Amino acid sequence: MTRIERIDVQMVDLPPAAVRVDAMQSFVKQETVLVTVHTSDGLSGTGYSYTIGTGGRAVMSLITDHLVPALLGRDARPVEALWRHMLDQTRATTVGAITSLAFAAVDTALWDLRGRRTGESLWRMAGGAHERLPVYDTEGGWLHLPVEELVDGAKRAATAGMCGVKVKVGRPSLAEDAERLAAVREAVGAGFEVMVDANQAFTSAEAIRRARTYEPLGIAWFEEPLPADDLNGHRRLAASTSVPVAVGESLYSVQRFGDYLAAGAVGIVQVDVARIGGITPWLKVAHAAEAFNVAVSPHFLMELHVSLAAAVPNGMYVEHIPQLRAITRSSLVIEDGHVAPPDVPGIGIDWNPDALDDHRVA
């Protein structure tokens, strides 16, 4: 048996690569919580989760005060059993964002450890369904950018070979959103995908009204149109438009995704490995979506999600938002608008210890 002997926990702060503003908030910084699990046979695995500016120390406290004592001395190999054990130890705070983020850092470390022990990449361990997936860009589509910069960003993405761009919506008037989207569509042509993201800004009625305006522009999907807990609103919207409704970055349990799928309230599942609680539940959500014939296009974390999205049959896209460059030695290579998952043991992220030291805050 290979037992967990030590678990190291740290947090680094990463400034955004560009100014990021959406309809509800600004991306101040990425608090990245890293967990490294060490075992009695001399192996280790590292995982991580993140916040966009608040709650990182709370995540760390939950890990160090509750999850670490619950895991020390246990066999590191049965990942499913360990995830369930973490759940059993934290019933009073689940389902919730802080607990899911804490689970994710630990669970991802255990998967990394598993791959390093077996010599298998995460992509292969999780299924190996696709050798590569198309990439779309989000970095050039933020809400504060003027129309000219939106158009320039979309053109840059197309020139770089990406397959689409995401444009943030939620300007005060529908006319302004429509003008911005029409300018991007005209610049990139009909063969280039344009996604829109409202970051939960609208009421049900307003989302239906805006979707009708977006629809003639050939929008690939309408992301987070409503607050994530408004299941009925998403169901009504999905029934009223041909634009697929994308949901998932703000859902924190497998069961909640099940509710959305059963209600026909989601057309694109955007499950986030950090917010769902790790790789273990991420795969459950992806396969549940497959059972409903729904595609998966994960939110953020491209360095990790490339392996997971490519692992499942219904993986659709990888979202391009580079954020780990400052603390890693590895990087994804985009060729012909597609990216291949790393085929090395573990999760495929090569952390830079010196850079982690420079950015460490806890």
Secondary structure, DSSP 8 states (H G I E B T S, - for coil): --BEEEEEEEEEEE--SS--B-SS-B---EEEEEEEEEETTS-EEEEEEEESSS-HHHHHHHIIIIIHHHHTTSBSS-HHHHHHHHHHHTGGG-SSHHHHHHHHHHHHHHHHHHHHHHT-BHHHHTT---S-EEEEE-TT--TTS-HHHHHHHHHHHHHTT-SEEEEE---SSHHHHHHHHHHHHHHH-TTSEEEEE-TT---HHHHHHHHHHHGGGT-S-EES-S-TT-HHHHHHHHHH-SS-EEE-TT---HHHHHHHHHHT--SEE---HHHHTSHHHHHHHHHHHHHTT-EE---S-HHHHHHHHHHSTTB--EEE---SGGGBS----EETTEE----SSBT---B-HHHHHHHB--
